[in-house]
Amino acid sequence: MAVSPAAGALAFRPRRASVVLGLCAGLVALAFLASLAIGPVTIAPGRILDILAAALAGERASGAALREAVIVLDVRLPRTLLGLLVGGGIALAGAVTQGIFRNPLADPGLIGISNGAALAAAAWIVAGSHVAGYLPLALADLGLPVMAFCGALVATVALYAISTHEGRTSVVTMLFAGIAIAALAAAGTGLLVFAASDQQLRDFTFWSFGSLGGATWAKVAALLPFMALLVLISTRLPRALDALALGEAEAFHVGIDVQRAKWLAILGIAAGAGASVAVAGVIGFIGLVVPHLIRLMVGPGHRLLLPCAGLLGGALLLGADVVARTVVSPAELPLGVVTAGFGAPFFLWLLLRKRAALMG
């Protein structure tokens, strides 16, 4: 499974990079338009572009056009932007997780990181109202993503400390540690649910299924700083992740500050997974599936893998959201159900493909 820095460098070809990045960007554009166009009221893509252009120019709609403008700008646009940020953040965090643990089965949703974020987010939902009343409104809106970020950070640090020994990360130990962390987080979440009021229980139940249905501009604004942190960190990690594929000692000998790279990666994983869980609930398998799809196209080099994973993750989650809100319309499927529907079979295929290596 190790990939040398040289191999990662060879995987980056400017022409191929341009093609793959263009393909991912095109998928994002298609998913963006589909998310804005499809719903109980179908709006033509050309009309959507007119509405967005008018909004950017500061023009105000009136008459029959006002209804469509309200649907696009106030209902669907924040949901679409939130989906792009959440999907991109989860996929990018998944790619970094697989790189830092040097294992293709690592994913924030499968190894307990998302569960740690969910526990901290549940604590804020149940007990945060007592604190939020004393905070300015802007800080109160950040309470949930900040708590989820802290929960994901604690879970990631614990997982890394347990599964890594003398610079080597054991896949078996990582998976079992992830199961244990997820179980502990689920137990804590259960206690919080038991203590929750009826309204808090409804809020938590709706949130825990995974959905973009509660998207607002405030949530988009609260998520942006954490996604910006993840993107900033990911721009500084490709060379380190390529080198770490050989092992920590080898990475050190080629000039990588291993400890700094590890802590940067852990911080980025916590920002992406934690904040995404806070605003959209637990959405599984995006962080596992997307990096593998990108590797099939461009190889293991992280210089191209990371940005492509972010783009494709956003497009894939928007596509899943369109399915979730149309397949049983006027009801809406939990988004986590849709992503698990295609992610779980992919995970089983991956396990069968890697079975010999895992048993060895």
Residue, then its C-alpha position, 0 to 999 in steps of 0.5 A: m500500500a505504500v506509495s513513494p513521493a516519487a510515485g506521487a510526483l509522477a502521478f501528477r501530469p499537468r495535462r491529465a490534472s487539467v482534464v480531471l480537475g475540469l471534469c470535477a468542476g463540471l460535475v460541481a456545476l451540473a450538480f449546482l444547477a440541478s440542486l437549484a432547479i429540481g424540487p416541488v417547483t421545477i425551474a429551468p436552468g436558464r431562468i436560474l442563471d437569470i435570477l442569480a445574475a440579477a441578484l449579483a447585479g443588485e436587481r430586485a424581482s417583482g411580480a411572477a418572477l418574485r416567487e421563483a427568486v425567493i425559491v432560488l435565493d432564500v430556500r435552495l441556494p443556502r441548501t446547495l451551498l451548504g451541500l457543497l461545503v459539507g460534501g467537499g469537507i467530508a471527502l477532503a477530510g476522508a482523503v486526509t484521514q486515509g493519508i495520515f493513517r496510511n490506510p484505504l479503509a480509514d474514513p471519519g464516519l467509520i472509525g469513530i471521528s464523526n461519532g465523537a463530533a456527534l456526541a459533542a454536538a448532542a451535548w450542545i443541543v441538549a445543554g448549550s441553550h443554557v450557555a447560548g443565552y449569555l453569548p452574542l448571537a454570532l457566537a451562539d450560532l458558532g456554538l454547535p460547529v465549535m463543539a462538534f469540532c472539539g469532539a472530532l478533534v478529541a476522537t481523532v487524537a485518541l484514535y491516532a494514539i491508540s492505533t499507532h505504535e513506533g511510527r506504524t499504524s495497525v489497520v486492525t487496531m485502528l478499526f477496533a479502536g474506531i468501533a470502541i470510540a464509536a460505541l462510547a460516543a453512542a453511549g454518551t449520546g444515548l444518555l444525552v437523548f434520555a435527558a433531553s426535552d421533547q423539543q430537544l429530542r425532535d431537534f436531535t432526531f432530525w439532525s442525527f439522520g443527516s439532512l440539508g433540510g435545515a439549511t440557512w445562511a447562518k449555517v453556511a456562514a458558521l461552516l465557512p471558517f472551518m472549511a477554510l481551515l481545512v482547505l488551507i491545511s490541505t494545501r500544505l499536506p500533499r508532499a508530507l502525505d506522499a512521503l508518509a506512505l513509506g512510513e514516518a522514519e522514511a518521511f523524516h529522512v526526506g525532510i518532512d516534519v512528521q509531527r507537524a504534518k500529523w497535527l496539521a492533518i488531525l486539525g484539518i480532519a477535525a475541522g472538516a468532519g466535526a463542522s460537517v456533522a454539526v450542520a448536517g448530521v452524520i452522513g456516512f461513506i462520502g469520505l470513503v468512496v470519493p477518495h477511491l474514485i479519484r485514485l482510480m482516475v489520477g493515482p495516489g499522488h495527493r497533490l491532485l487527489l485532495p482538490c479533486a476529492g473536495l470537488l467530487g465530494g461536493a458534487l456527489l453530496l448534492g446529487a444524493d440530496v436531489v435524490a433524497r428530496t425527490v424520490v419520495s416527494p413530497a416527503e424527504l429521505p434522510l440524506g444518510v440513508v441515500t449515501a449509505g445506499f451506494g456507500a455500503p456496497f462500495f465498502l464491501w467491494l473494497l473489503l473483498r478487494k483488500r481482503a488478502a492484504l488485511m488477512g496477511 
